[in-house]
Amino acid sequence: MDQNDCIQKIQSAVLGAIHPSPPDPTIFQPTSVMALFAFKDTQELLFIQKADVEGYPWRNQMAFPGGHMDEQDGSTRETALRELEEEMGISSQNVRVMGSLGHFQTINNKDIEAFTGVWNTKGEITFDPTEISRVLSIPFDYLTQVHREKGYAGRLPNIVELTYPYEDVVIWGVTAKILHHLIEVVTLTPNA
């Protein structure tokens, strides 16, 4: 399957799926992230590893790029694109947003609307090492294989069980919940 067919199938799956609904906006602070695909030799998802800084609440955690909605952002989609550029130097002009994956809440009252998109790989990834230690491109097929091997397909494990190890890191927490939903949507949709 060529890259354009693959992108179209992912987008159709995302647009046709049922996603987690938004929570009460008076309780949760709006944030957003971008689950960004890149097509190199394989279909990959881009993750950031937060910096290894003493006292940093997200120290060494794996995440999708994103952050809090600012006053100038017209939507959480704009937030995701702005944060993607701020955190990784990827311009919104080089990203095709495929759709929203819905809403995911954290234990500290953040509502994360997760978007998925594809980067055309134009430009270079740049990041501030005081906030991000590195960017990882993880093959989507590998993540899907872990998903199946751990028996996650068709069920949502509890937060302690739900982990996706990769080399020397582990994707866990709300990032793992978003990844789980993305894999379920893409792999359980016919022809996706």
MARBA-227281 format. One line per 3 residues: number of its first residue (from 1); their letters; for each residue x negated, y negated, z of C-alpha. Coordinates in Angstrom, 3 decimals, padded with zeros to 6 digits, always signed. Layout:
REM MARBA-227281
NUM	A	X:Y:Z  ...
***
This chain:
REM MARBA-227281
1	MDQ	+000.000:+000.000:+000.000  -001.462:-003.373:-000.941  -001.780:-006.314:+001.445
4	NDC	+001.256:-008.235:+000.136  +003.510:-005.176:+000.427  +002.250:-004.565:+003.955
7	IQK	+002.900:-008.193:+004.978  +006.377:-008.077:+003.472  +007.210:-004.847:+005.318
10	IQS	+006.016:-006.276:+008.657  +007.999:-009.471:+008.109  +011.154:-007.534:+007.158
13	AVL	+010.784:-005.369:+010.265  +010.309:-008.409:+012.531  +013.211:-010.342:+011.022
16	GAI	+015.522:-007.323:+011.132  +014.806:-006.227:+014.705  +016.470:-007.049:+017.995
19	HPS	+014.094:-008.913:+020.303  +014.175:-009.806:+024.018  +016.433:-012.808:+024.669
22	PPD	+015.348:-016.052:+026.328  +015.820:-016.302:+030.113  +017.365:-019.133:+032.120
25	PTI	+015.397:-022.243:+031.010  +015.778:-023.875:+034.425  +013.694:-021.119:+036.028
28	FQP	+010.987:-020.449:+033.428  +008.399:-022.753:+031.840  +008.270:-022.426:+028.026
31	TSV	+005.047:-021.090:+026.539  +004.236:-019.252:+023.340  +001.627:-017.037:+021.741
34	MAL	+000.744:-015.862:+018.240  +000.202:-012.170:+017.528  -001.910:-012.800:+014.455
37	FAF	-002.682:-010.238:+011.790  -005.749:-010.457:+009.576  -006.361:-008.214:+006.587
40	KDT	-010.017:-007.397:+006.081  -010.988:-003.799:+005.359  -008.047:-002.782:+007.530
43	QEL	-004.976:-004.403:+009.033  -006.133:-005.968:+012.324  -004.645:-007.948:+015.206
46	LFI	-006.652:-010.800:+016.711  -007.046:-011.045:+020.487  -008.980:-013.408:+022.714
49	QKA	-010.792:-012.387:+025.862  -010.583:-015.132:+028.459  -013.863:-016.479:+029.834
52	DVE	-015.673:-014.798:+032.717  -015.492:-017.822:+035.032  -015.290:-017.518:+038.822
55	GYP	-011.913:-018.759:+040.041  -010.328:-018.786:+036.559  -006.918:-017.112:+037.041
58	WRN	-007.071:-015.295:+033.674  -010.725:-014.303:+034.008  -011.723:-011.638:+031.428
61	QMA	-008.104:-010.885:+030.486  -007.170:-009.939:+026.952  -004.509:-012.151:+025.395
64	FPG	-002.961:-013.444:+022.235  -003.855:-017.098:+021.617  -001.241:-019.440:+023.037
67	GHM	-000.244:-021.721:+025.864  +002.247:-024.121:+027.390  +004.668:-026.173:+025.343
70	DEQ	+003.651:-029.852:+025.312  +005.982:-032.838:+024.979  +004.849:-033.475:+021.392
73	DGS	+005.706:-029.905:+020.335  +009.073:-029.765:+018.570  +009.430:-026.035:+019.220
76	TRE	+007.661:-023.043:+020.717  +006.672:-022.108:+017.168  +004.815:-025.434:+016.900
79	TAL	+003.234:-024.688:+020.293  +001.953:-021.308:+019.075  +000.438:-022.859:+015.937
82	REL	-001.103:-025.793:+017.844  -002.621:-023.466:+020.440  -003.941:-021.179:+017.711
85	EEE	-005.806:-024.109:+016.193  -007.025:-025.405:+019.573  -008.169:-022.026:+020.852
88	MGI	-009.501:-020.406:+017.674  -009.897:-023.183:+015.105  -007.380:-021.516:+012.763
91	SSQ	-005.366:-024.146:+010.921  -001.600:-023.679:+010.603  -002.103:-024.225:+006.858
94	NVR	-003.867:-020.855:+006.784  -001.155:-018.973:+008.695  +002.101:-017.500:+007.452
97	VMG	+004.464:-017.128:+010.413  +006.510:-013.957:+009.959  +008.930:-014.546:+012.833
100	SLG	+009.595:-014.457:+016.551  +009.205:-011.253:+018.561  +011.394:-012.664:+021.327
103	HFQ	+010.789:-013.690:+024.917  +008.611:-012.126:+027.597  +008.394:-013.361:+031.185
106	TIN	+005.451:-013.390:+033.566  +005.474:-013.034:+037.345  +004.598:-016.729:+037.676
109	NKD	+007.784:-017.963:+035.926  +006.427:-018.438:+032.411  +008.632:-017.550:+029.459
112	IEA	+006.441:-016.577:+026.525  +008.024:-016.640:+023.106  +005.794:-014.433:+020.998
115	FTG	+005.461:-015.082:+017.283  +003.736:-012.948:+014.723  +001.927:-014.188:+011.662
118	VWN	-000.793:-013.433:+009.203  -004.005:-015.395:+008.737  -005.356:-015.688:+005.200
121	TKG	-008.908:-015.520:+006.716  -009.838:-018.941:+005.305  -012.121:-020.939:+007.560
124	EIT	-014.098:-019.692:+010.526  -012.952:-018.777:+014.003  -014.344:-021.204:+016.561
127	FDP	-013.637:-021.296:+020.288  -014.669:-023.006:+023.513  -016.847:-020.537:+025.484
130	TEI	-015.769:-022.155:+028.770  -012.244:-020.800:+028.102  -012.779:-017.826:+025.774
133	SRV	-015.646:-015.357:+025.908  -014.923:-013.713:+022.542  -012.405:-012.924:+019.833
136	LSI	-011.693:-009.297:+018.989  -010.192:-007.959:+015.768  -008.590:-004.643:+016.678
139	PFD	-007.305:-002.319:+013.938  -003.511:-002.078:+014.119  -003.686:+001.627:+013.211
142	YLT	-005.870:+002.213:+016.282  -003.380:+000.417:+018.562  -000.510:+002.392:+017.039
145	QVH	-002.422:+005.638:+017.624  -002.973:+004.747:+021.311  +000.738:+003.891:+021.546
148	REK	+001.698:+007.355:+020.268  -000.953:+009.310:+022.184  +000.097:+007.733:+025.488
151	GYA	+003.746:+008.598:+024.822  +004.956:+004.981:+024.625  +006.961:+005.448:+021.429
154	GRL	+010.655:+004.976:+022.083  +010.260:+003.921:+025.718  +008.904:+000.958:+027.698
157	PNI	+006.519:+002.177:+030.421  +006.187:+000.254:+033.667  +003.613:-002.536:+033.842
160	VEL	+001.047:-000.351:+035.642  +001.166:+002.437:+033.044  +001.331:+000.198:+029.969
163	TYP	-002.303:-000.280:+028.879  -004.114:-000.243:+025.561  -007.843:+000.444:+026.035
166	YED	-010.231:-000.595:+023.286  -014.005:-000.209:+023.510  -015.006:-002.090:+026.703
169	VVI	-011.683:-003.891:+027.308  -008.095:-003.065:+028.282  -004.988:-004.873:+027.065
172	WGV	-002.473:-004.954:+029.916  +000.239:-007.105:+031.508  +002.500:-009.284:+029.407
175	TAK	+000.126:-009.033:+026.424  +000.595:-005.255:+026.472  +004.397:-005.734:+026.665
178	ILH	+004.319:-007.964:+023.578  +002.028:-005.515:+021.767  +004.304:-002.602:+022.709
181	HLI	+007.322:-004.426:+021.279  +005.457:-005.341:+018.083  +004.342:-001.737:+017.520
184	EVV	+007.852:-000.429:+018.197  +009.376:-002.923:+015.755  +006.853:-002.242:+012.989
187	TLT	+006.560:+001.540:+013.348  +010.180:+002.415:+014.146  +011.661:+000.383:+011.316
190	PNA	+012.252:+002.469:+008.171  +009.769:+001.690:+005.390  +007.645:-000.505:+007.685
***
